[in-house]
Amino acid sequence: MTTNAPAPVRRGLRGLLPASPAQRILTFATFANSFGGGMFTTASALYFTRVVGLPAGQVAIGLFGGAMAGLMAGVLVGRLADQWGPKRVQVTVMLCGGAVISCFTLIGSFWSFFAVSLVAGMIIPADVASKAPLIRSVADGNPTVLIGYLRSVTNLALAFGSVVAGFAIQIDSRPAYLALVICRALAYVGCGLILLRLPGIAAAAGRRERGWAALRDRTYLSATLANAVLSLNYAVPGFLLPLWIVAQTSAPRWVVSAVLVLNMSFVVLLQVKVSRGVHDTRTAGQRMAWAGTAFAAGLTLMALADGPSRWTATGMLLGGMAVFALGELWFAAASTQYCFGLAPAHLQGQYAGVFGLGSGVVQAVAPAVLSLLPLGMGLPGWLVIGALLMSVGLGSRLLVAWAGRTRPTA
């Protein structure tokens, strides 16, 4: 037991967690939710195709429909979190997530799958938007560092969840896949129950707060647009690279897993450290510029892996991912500062919902864009994407400077 461990061990274990009790509760809740997400995300496509019996095309349609349905959910739920209190709304979202995901065990046709997917697609945007004011209320004035820490925890939990899902995939039976779906539902419920231990958090905005201030805030909308375009990077490790490595390079197939593990390791080990240097919108604009440049350099290296020998291609892919992952760290820290630093404290949920709306649209169309350009055109397509990300990253600095001249930072 931890209480009987030597004092240095106890101090080391405490050092892995935030000092604030509320932040520790949020950490445990995040780990539980992400662990379930890792299990479900890894095996869900196999469950829908091998157990339910849906063609891959129908699964893609259902998931796309859910993504579209979720775009406005974040905005609406974020506003509710401002007006009704983030703890209450976040717990409700988690419990609803458990109920909705459990319905996937009952589907038997495309239309039942599509109906559940529409509702399930709203859960993650609603989670993100309602969690933003919750994080702000317990972050002790520095949400960027706390979110960096939670992002590290999330990636670690996703990795553990993926390992558990791997055992079910190896068994490859209906009960094994159903167990993963049920565990995902229980993870949502468990997250909600853990969050109940948080102290009461008052609503930041009055219930009579009217209008959609975030949709009229040109500075915030401009930051949202820049963030949305740069969020295209999230589709590179999980979607673009596996297809590129297997179909276009001579690198061994295990490199697919190697680049994903490398990417995840950067986040787990370095995100908190990188986030500490981002404390205002000026530094956020600087990191966006660094991120866009790193994305362009990393994409170029990975694109050039088409043609060289087996081990040269492997080295270029791993080196390119290392540079790309560094850009992802800078981007995540800067994105958080934009989301929180430009938003009024009493409207954080509404603003976070709008912020997530932009990246949600881009991530929904990202597979089509990456299929058309890098996968369809080869090196020129990779260079187009890299140039786009670099130009938007560099332009973000001008955006932040303009924002500082036109209105004070919230």
Buried (B, 14 or more C-beta within 10 A) or exposed (E): EEEEEEEEEEEEEEEEBBEBEBBBBBBBBBBBBBBBBBBBBBBBBBBBBBBBEBEEEBBBBBBBBBBBBBBBBBBBBBBBBBBBBBBBBBBBBBBBBBEBBBBBBEBEEBEBBBBBBBBBBBBBBBBBBBBBBBBBBBBEEBBBBBBBBBBBBBBBBBBBBBEBBEEBBEEEEEEBBBBBBBBBBBBBBBBBBBBEEBEEBEBBBEEEBEEBBBBEBEBBBBBBBBBBBBBBBBBBBEBBBBBBBEEBBBBEEEBBEBBBEBBBBBBBEBBBEBBEEBBEBBBBBBBBBBBBBBBBBBBBBBBBBBEBEEEBBBBBBBBBBBBBBBBBBBBBBBBBBBBBBBBBBBBBBBBBBBBBBBBBBBBBEBBEBBBEBBBEEBEEBBBBBBBBBBEBBBBBBEBBEBBBEEEEBB
